Amino acid sequence: MTIDVRAILDGQVWPRDVHDFLGDVVDILDEQLEPLDQPDRVDAAQQLLSLLGEDDLIIRTWAVLSLGRAVSILGIEPVRAAITANNDSLDVAPPEMWRVQHPTLREEANYRLTVL
């Protein structure tokens, strides 16, 4: 069972129990990852890393905020490599979102790797 990570981060996927849900799209991503087997989790993590170059700044930001999930599945080196490969896409000011703490998405992404 594969999932569409972009659709999740774009807010197109609802939580399983909408009446008992207090999170955001990152929490929905966690919920969607939970039942997956390892190959599908790897696919989802790779989809997440590809979104670091996404044109939509909001989805790109959610991908940065979700990097811990990719690290837990793939390890830190592939995530570091994806951040480096997408340096131009990440070297921008993020939208105002309560979870973002740094002036560029690149800095936020690197920070996310230090707080795992």
Backbone torsions as a table, in degrees:
resi	resn	phi	psi	omega
1	MET	NA	111.8	177.4
2	THR	-95.8	157.4	177.5
3	ILE	-119.9	159.8	178.2
4	ASP	-102.6	97.2	-175.1
5	VAL	-63.1	-39.0	179.4
6	ARG	-60.4	-44.1	179.5
7	ALA	-61.9	-38.5	178.6
8	ILE	-63.7	-50.2	-177.8
9	LEU	-69.5	-18.1	176.9
10	ASP	-87.6	1.5	177.6
11	GLY	79.8	17.8	-178.1
12	GLN	-90.7	-5.0	-179.2
13	VAL	-115.2	129.0	-179.3
14	TRP	-89.8	152.7	174.5
15	PRO	-66.3	160.0	-178.4
16	ARG	-60.8	-43.9	179.9
17	ASP	-120.0	92.6	-175.4
18	VAL	-65.6	-20.9	-178.6
19	HIS	-82.9	-14.2	-177.5
20	ASP	-126.8	39.6	-173.9
21	PHE	-124.2	128.3	-177.8
22	LEU	-122.2	14.8	-173.4
23	GLY	-104.5	-157.2	179.5
24	ASP	-131.6	-165.5	-175.0
25	VAL	-64.9	-28.2	176.7
26	VAL	-65.5	-39.6	177.2
27	ASP	-68.4	-35.7	175.6
28	ILE	-66.0	-38.7	175.9
29	LEU	-59.6	-45.4	177.5
30	ASP	-57.3	-45.0	-179.9
31	GLU	-61.8	-40.6	-179.5
32	GLN	-72.7	-30.3	179.0
33	LEU	-73.5	-31.6	-172.3
34	GLU	-49.8	-50.2	-176.0
35	PRO	-82.9	-2.4	-174.0
36	LEU	-74.2	148.9	171.6
37	ASP	-80.3	170.9	-172.5
38	GLN	-59.9	-44.0	178.4
39	PRO	-60.0	-38.7	178.8
40	ASP	-72.3	-31.8	175.6
41	ARG	-66.8	-40.2	177.3
42	VAL	-63.5	-43.7	177.7
43	ASP	-59.1	-44.7	179.9
44	ALA	-63.5	-42.3	179.0
45	ALA	-63.9	-39.6	177.7
46	GLN	-67.3	-37.6	174.5
47	GLN	-60.6	-43.7	179.9
48	LEU	-59.1	-46.2	-180.0
49	LEU	-64.2	-35.1	178.5
50	SER	-66.2	-24.9	-179.7
51	LEU	-76.1	-6.2	174.5
52	LEU	-66.5	-17.3	176.7
53	GLY	-107.8	10.2	-178.6
54	GLU	-58.7	140.9	177.8
55	ASP	-65.8	-37.7	-178.2
56	ASP	-73.9	114.6	-175.4
57	LEU	-62.3	-35.0	179.7
58	ILE	-66.1	-47.2	179.3
59	ILE	-64.5	-41.1	177.2
60	ARG	-59.1	-40.9	179.5
61	THR	-66.2	-44.4	176.9
62	TRP	-60.8	-36.0	177.4
63	ALA	-63.1	-42.7	177.3
64	VAL	-61.1	-44.2	-178.8
65	LEU	-67.3	-16.5	-179.2
66	SER	-100.1	5.4	-173.2
67	LEU	-57.8	-29.4	178.2
68	GLY	-58.8	-32.2	178.5
69	ARG	-66.9	-42.1	178.9
70	ALA	-65.4	-39.7	178.6
71	VAL	-62.5	-42.9	-178.2
72	SER	-66.0	-23.2	-179.3
73	ILE	-95.0	-45.3	-172.4
74	LEU	-102.0	-20.9	-172.4
75	GLY	97.8	168.2	-172.0
76	ILE	-76.3	-34.2	-175.2
77	GLU	-63.3	-45.5	177.2
78	PRO	-62.4	-32.2	178.9
79	VAL	-71.3	-43.7	175.5
80	ARG	-58.2	-43.3	179.7
81	ALA	-62.8	-39.4	179.1
82	ALA	-67.3	-38.6	176.8
83	ILE	-62.5	-45.3	178.7
84	THR	-62.9	-43.8	-178.7
85	ALA	-65.2	-25.4	-178.5
86	ASN	-108.7	26.2	-176.1
87	ASN	-52.7	-44.8	-178.3
88	ASP	-63.4	-40.0	179.7
89	SER	-70.6	-25.8	-176.9
90	LEU	-96.2	-12.3	-178.6
91	ASP	-87.2	52.7	-179.4
92	VAL	-134.7	157.2	174.8
93	ALA	-68.7	136.0	178.7
94	PRO	-79.5	163.6	171.7
95	PRO	-69.2	161.1	178.0
96	GLU	-73.0	111.3	178.0
97	MET	-139.0	140.4	-174.0
98	TRP	-61.2	-26.7	-178.3
99	ARG	-81.2	-19.8	-176.1
100	VAL	-83.1	128.8	-174.2
101	GLN	-115.9	-6.7	-172.9
102	HIS	-121.3	159.2	-173.9
103	PRO	-72.7	-19.4	174.8
104	THR	-131.4	157.8	176.8
105	LEU	-66.3	-31.9	177.5
106	ARG	-62.0	-46.2	178.6
107	GLU	-64.5	-39.1	177.9
108	GLU	-63.8	-42.9	179.9
109	ALA	-62.1	-45.6	179.2
110	ASN	-66.2	-36.3	175.3
111	TYR	-61.9	-42.9	-179.3
112	ARG	-59.1	-31.1	178.3
113	LEU	-72.5	-22.7	-178.2
114	THR	-88.3	-14.6	-175.9
115	VAL	-106.5	18.0	-178.2
116	LEU	-74.6	NA	NA
